[in-house]
Amino acid sequence: MPIVTEPAVAGPARFDDFRYDGRAQEQVTPGPGDYRNPILSGYYPDPSITRVGDRYYLVNSSFAHYPGLPIFTSTDLVNWRQIGNAIDRPDQFDFSGKRITLGMFAPDISFHDGLFYLVGTCVTCGGNFVMTAPDPSGPWSKPCWLPFEGIDPSIYWEGDRAFIVNNRAPAEPARYDGHRAIWVQEFDWRNLRMTGESTQIVNGGVDIARKPAWIEGPHLLKREGYYYLIAAEGGTGDQHSEVVFRSRGLRGPYTPHAGNPILSQRSLDPARPHPVTSAGHAKLVQTEDGDWWATFLATRPYGPDLYNIGRETFLLPVTWRDGWPHILPEGQPIPYAAPRPRLPAGSTGTPPTSGDFSYRDDFSSPRLGPAWIGVRTPMRPFYRLEQGALVLDGATALGDLSAAPAFIGRRQQHHVATVSTRLDYRPDAEGDRAGLMAVQSDRNFLFFGIMQSDGAPHIVLMAREGSDSDRLIASAPIDPSMPLTLTLAMDGGRMRASYASGGAESVLASDVDIRFLSTKLAGGFVGTIIGPYAWNARVTRPSSN
């Protein structure tokens, strides 16, 4: 195949000294013996938890980010450390062509007979699947596809048998938008296939006459002769909730709890100070001492249903009364600080995952840590680590769904946060660029860095706000002969962009409205990712002849 060489290409972009400093807007000081919510700050939604001995493992949704399905471990349910990503090889899943908010929905992690199992749904990229690993830090197997419709599968283990419960279409024509059902079917775990008949165990939700929407995220457990089905209801917005049903038989009939929902914040005043909203999608876990706890997702808006950092992982105790589990009474706000579990205190993760914290990456390690993620599956490498620098050389623009862009970032975990990095880059062709990118979706992102514009390098701040084209916010000529320090400072829905070279700092733009990076305005289910990005407008490419 002949090669067409276009005009000279910009050299690679070199980034070093990436720093993050975050502060929670609610500023809570836990007392002695308390823990702080959320336990995983930032975009860590749909938590699933399991216990093996005295250790706990947790996984979250990751949609079309790669690597994906982050795996955490803890000994005290409060301090968590990421030990890997279940998706960390391109041959496992291909997210090419997928928008960021598709891909990996609501995984579930469990353990049986020396093996960890992870089931989930790859939306528009294969459907429901199971993966296994003897060690939860990986490597995890390639997916084995499971032939049933719907989302949110979860494995229930009973002795040496297994059953999968999940959200599917109801066994009747849908009566309204959001009408779904919960089904159960036996899972042959030795051969990784489904077996036997499927049974619908909940139709619609607690009371179908009230048109409950989006019954999902189901989990089964057994206690004192009853099977308990817990599930989310109401959709993953401000009407979200957690409900519970029980039955004497695994396949029903299931009776809803008269006190449902067992967790929700929807009845509270949304204008209250520092609200926690959208609570639901819980999973229960029992400690070795018999205590019960629930992990679940919720959000911390900075304005009316506005949050840029995504849905987060929270923790609350579960009490059993009159044969039913209770997480939080109706009308009671989720606490930011609460008494710790009765477990030996574990070590703090590096970096921490809750409260105020800072971290730095000087890119001196031989590989990036597991918290670094990009967009879509890279079918060829786009970065390398060398001599204390992260080097990017990108041929795919962010917003082009065909491949993975040269973007690698970290979750914004606080609404009040400052991110900075040092950049060494000399653009060549018109449109070449490198700098920091804050990404919420394929059509909602912000770029701050060096770009070749009108034949000369400039420092620019550009935004894409629900469109396929960029809007220039501010620009200034720049001399790229010296490394440049880029700094983005966020405070809720406002942002300041500054840069420094040779010790002198300049503000390119302040009080920039970044509400377009919120889930409410961008849509979808993820949170903002911030990190280095590079794109060469003209590259050497194969000819089509």
C-alpha positions, 0 to 999 in steps of 0.5 A: 500500500503506498504511503501519502506523506502530508506536510510536516507533523508536529513533534510529540507532546511531553507532559510531566508533573501532573498534580491534583488538589481537591476539596469537598464543598461540604467541608465535614469533619468526621469525629473520632470513630467516624468515616466519611461519605462518599467512600469513593469520590467522583465518577465511581457509579453502580458499586457492586461489593463482595466479601472473601474472608476478611477482605472486601472487593468492589467494582464500578461501571466504566462505560466506554472508558478504557481501561475499564471496570475498576477493581478496589479492595478494602479490609474496613469498608472505608479505606479502598485501594484500586488493585486493577481494572478488569478490562485492561487488554484490547482483545477483551472489548472493543469500544471503537465507534461507541459514545462514552456513555455506552459500553460497560453498565452495572457490573457485579462481582462475586466469588465461588470455589476459588474463582472471582466472577464478574458479570455485566452488560456491554451496551451496544457492544455484545450484551451480557457477559461473564468474566473470571479471574483467580486473582481480582487484580487480574488478569481477567479472562475474555468475556463469555457472552450470555444469551439473554436480553436486558442489563444489570446481571448479578449472580446469586450463589446457593451452595454449588448452584448459581442463578443470574437475576437481571433487568429484562423486558416484561412478559407483556407489552410495555404499559408505559415508558420505563416499564421493565421487569426482573427475571431469574435463570440458573447459571451453569458456572462450570461451563459459563452458560445459562440453563433451564427456564427464565422466570419473571419475578417482579413486573414493573416494580413495587406497584405497577399501578403507579407506573414505577420506572426502570426497575434495575440493578437487582441482587438476591440474598437469602436470610432466615428462610426468605429470599430477598430481592433488592433493586433500584427503582425510579431511574438513576436521577433525582427520583432514584430509590432502592426497594426490597421484595421477599419470597419463600421460594427463589422464583417467587412469588415476591412481596414488596416491603410495605415500607419501601423505599428502603433508601431514597433522597427524593422526598427532601428539599433539593434546595437544602445546603449541600444535598446528597441526591439520586441515591440507589443501586445498592448491594448488601454485604455481611461482615464476618461478625454478622453486621450488614452494610450497603454500598450504593450510588448517590450524587453531590450537586453544586446547583439544581441537579448539577454535578460535573464529577458523576455518580459516586459510591456511598456506604451506610449500615443496614439494620434488620427489623421485622424480617426486612432490611432498612438502610435509611428512613424516608426523609432522612438525609444521607450523612457525610460522616457516620460511625465506622464499621466494627472492623480493624482500620485499614490502610489509606489508599494511595491516593485516598478515595474520600475527603480532601486530598491531593496527589502528584504523578511525575511519570517516573514509574514504568507504567501508569497507575490503574486510575488513569483512563482514556476514551474507547479501546486503543487498538495501537499505543498512543502514549509512552513513558520516558525519562519522567514524561508522558509522551503523546502523539495523537492521530485521532481527535476527541469527538471522532468515534472511530478510534481512541484519541491520545487522551489519558486522564484522571477522574475529577473527584471534587467540585472544588479542584485544581489540576495542573501539568507541565507541557513541552510542545511545539505545534507545526501544522494548523490545528495541531494542539496539546494540553489539558482536556476536561471530558464529560462526553464526546460532545461536551468537553473543554481544551486548554493548551497550545494550538497552532492557529493562523500560522502561529502557536497560541495558548487557547481555551476552547469548549465543545458544548453539546455540539460537534464544533469548538467554541473559542473562549480565549486565546493569546500568542505564546512562545513554546520554546520553554515548557509551559505549566497549565492550570485549571481551577474548578469551583462547582460550575465555574473555572479559571484557566492560567499558565506559566512560563519561566516563573511568570503566571498569566490568567487566560480566562476566569469565571468561565461557565463550565456547567456544560460539563455537568451530567444534566447538560451533557447527558449520560452516566459518567463524570468529568475526566481531566488529563493530557491530550494531543492531536496532530491535525495532519499525519502520515496515513495509508493511501486509500488506493 
